[in-house]
Amino acid sequence: MTTTPNAAGSYDFTALGDESGELERLQLQAQRSAQLELQLLERMGLADDQVVLDLACGPGVISRLIAQAHPNSRVTAMDLNGELLAAAREEAATAGLASIRFLQGDVYAPPLEQGQFDFIYARLLFQHLEKPLQALEAIRALLKPGGVLCIFDIDDSWLTLVPEPEGFATFTTHAARAQERRGGNRQIGRQLGRLLEESGYDSVDVHVETVTSRQLGMRAFLDITLGFKRLLLEGEELEAARATLEAADALVDDPRAWAFVGVFLARGVRP
């Protein structure tokens, strides 16, 4: 018998607490890459006059972007966390976007009618899921025949700082293990193609898009790529990482420093 896994997986916004600055990090993360993401989404099949679902929408930055760029599309924004949805609703109202439907729901059992969406976007969701195949099957049922699922996610093997602070590889390894203990996978990117094929999608395509510190600015790059990792560590592991993180933060003041990350874009079509 199939059991429903922990819907939050390795990401529990409420448990992080108000003092973590996590809401601000999520907003920054989405805002800094928003225009690049829109271009990538349109390349993957986002178009006008579609019925669109933004899965795990968080504070709704990308939901608003899609609604603004494609005002004739019908956008639903779903998230597990009610606090994030409240922030997303407030921001949409401030922006005058009354057309977005906000919905609280679980990716494993979404409270949505099947077969209604032309395009579904899952942004930085799958790295947190304990049962990605189960989630992919639930998502596939929401798509119309010929509808597209686009996944945007990470693989820490594509994260590089130049110069690399001493102990950086150990820090990222410890963060990955901490996330794995919570049910996540910081190397999900390389697995997305296989997972999409196994769960019944057609026309599967995966490619890696390189994002650099020169595109985002070093401060924003470090906040986006290291912020959640910092929150994963505690006790001795966090203490051991302090010098490494201080050295990473010092790169902000080094005009010769560079940083790179590879973000995976995976696309599958419902037969």
N, C-alpha and C positions, 0 to 999 in steps of 0.2 A: 504494500500500500504506500502511495506517495504521501509524504507529510509536508506540510507547509513550513518552510524554514523561517528563521527570524527575519522579518521583513526589513529591519534596519540594517542587518548585516554588520559590517565593520564601521558604519557611520551612524552615530546617534547624536543629532544636533542638540537635543535637550540636555543630554548628559554632559556635554562640553561646558555648559554654563554661560551666562551673560558675560563674564569677565574674560572669556577666552578670545573675544574679538572675532569669533567665527563668522558671524553674519557679515561683518565688514569684509572679511577675507573672501567670502563667497561672492559678494557684490563686486569687489575689485577684480577677482579672478575672471568673472564673466564680462565686466565692462571693458577690461583691457584687451580682451581677445574678441570682442563682439563683432566687429566688422569683418575680421578675418574669418570667424565662424560662419557668418552669413554667406560669404562668398563660397566657402567650402560646402555648406548645406545646399546651396543652389546648384553647385556642381554635382552633388549627390542625388538631386532630384526634387528639391523643394521648389515649388512654383506657385503661380497665382491660382486662385479659385480651388484650393485644396482644403480638405478637412485634415487638420494637423494636431498631433498630440506631442506635447513637450513633457516627457517622463522625468520624474525627479527634478522638477523645475526649480526647486530652491526658492530664492527671493524673486524669481521671475524675470530676470534681466533678458534672457534669450527669448522667453515667451513674448515679451513686449517688442523685442527687435523683430521677430517674425511677423507679429501683428502689424507693426508699423510699415515694414517693407512690403507686405502682401496683405493690404487691407481687405481684399475680396476673399481671403481665406478665413475659415472658421478655426480658431485656435482654442484648444483645451490644454490647460496647465495642471498637471497632477503632481502631488508630493505626499509623502507619508506624514510629514510633520506639520501640524496645524499652525505653529508659530511662524514657520517659514511661509506658509500659504497666506497668513494674515499680512506679513510684510509685502508679499507679492501683490496681493489685492490692493493694499494701500498705495504702492508705487504705481500700479496700473491706473488707479483712480486719479492720482496726481497728474499722470501723463494724459489723462482724458481718453483712456482706452477701455471703453465699456464692453467691448465685444469679446474679450477673453473670458472663457469659462474656467473657473478655478474649482478643483476637486481634490479632496483628500482621499488617498487610496494606496493600496499595496500592489507593487508590481507583480507579485505572484498570483494575486486574485483581484485584478483591477475592476472597480465597480462601473464598468462601461459596457455598452452594447457591442457585441462582436461584429466584425466585418464592416466598420464604419470609417476607418481612417485611410487617407491616401499616403500620408507621410507621418512617421513616428520618429522622434529624436530622443535618444538616451545619452545624456551628456555626463560623463564622469560618474556613472551609476554602476557599471558592471564590475569595477575594481572592488566594490563593497559587497557584492552578492555571494552568498554561500553556495547557492544553487543556480548558476547562470543558465544552464540548459532549461531548467524548469521555468525561469523567467522568460527566456526566449520563446518558449512554446506558448505561454500566456500572451505575450505581446503579438506573436504571429496571428493569433485568433482575432485580434482587434483590427487587423489590416483588411482592406478590401483585396480581392484577387488582383495582383499586379501592384499592390501597395508596397511602399519602401520603408524599411527600418534602417536608420542611420545611427551608428554608435560612435561616440567620440570618447576615447579613453587613453590611458597611459600605460607605459612600460618603463620602469625605473632604469632599465639597462640603457636607455637612451637619454639619461640625464647626466650632463657633464658641466663642471665648472673649471675654468681655465684662468689662473692657476688653481689647481685642486687643493683645498685645505687638507692638512694632515688629519687623517681619521675619517675623511668623508665617506669612503666606501663602507667603513664599519658602521657609521651613523645610518646610512641608507639601508644596510642589511638589517640592523636592529629595528628600524622603523617598519620594514617589510614584514619581519617576523611578528612584530606586535600587531600589525594589521591582520596578518594571517590568523593569529590566535582569536581574533574577533570575527573571523569568517571571510576576510577579504583577500585580495590577490593583487599585489602591485606589479605583477608581470602579465596582467590580463590581455594587454594589447596583442601580443604575439599569438594568443589563443583564439582570438575572435573569429577568424575565418573558419577554423575547424568547428567551433561551437555553432556558428550560423548554419553550416552545412549539415551538421548532425541533427539540428533541430528543425530541418525541413525547409530552409530558405533556398531559393534559386538565385542565379546570377550574382553569387557572392563575390565581393571585391574588397580588398583591404589595401590601404597604402599609408605611409608614414609622412606626416607633415612636420618639418623642422621649424621650431619657434626659438628665437634667440633673445638674449638680453638687450640687443640693440633695437629689436622691435618693440619690446615692452618697457625697457628701462630696467637696470639691474635691481633696483629696490623692489619693483613690482614683480619681476621674475622670481626673486628669492621668496617673497611673500607667498606667491602662488604655488611654487614648487616645493617649498620647505615648510610652509605654515602648518599644514595638517600633520606632517611627519613630526614636528616638534610636539604637537599635542598627543601623539601616540606614545611617546616615551615617558617613563617615570622612574623614580628611584635611582639606582646606580647607573642605569643606561642613560638617563637624562643628564646626570652629573658628568658622566664620561664624555658626553657630546658637547658640553658647554664650550670648551675651547674651540672645537671644530665649528660650531655655529657662530661664535664670535669672529673667527677667521673668515667665514663665508660672508657675514654681514660687512666686514671690512672691504669686501670687493666693490661695494657701492662707491667707495672713494678712490678706486683704482681705475683710471681711464683706459688702461690697457686690458682690463679683465673682460672675458667673454663667458657666456653661459648658453647652453643648448639643451633643448628637450625635444624628444620625438613624440608627437601625439598621433595616435592611431585612429584612422577613420575607416570604419567597416560598414559595408552596405549589403543588405540582403532583400530579396523580393519575395512576397508571398505568392506561391504558385496559383 
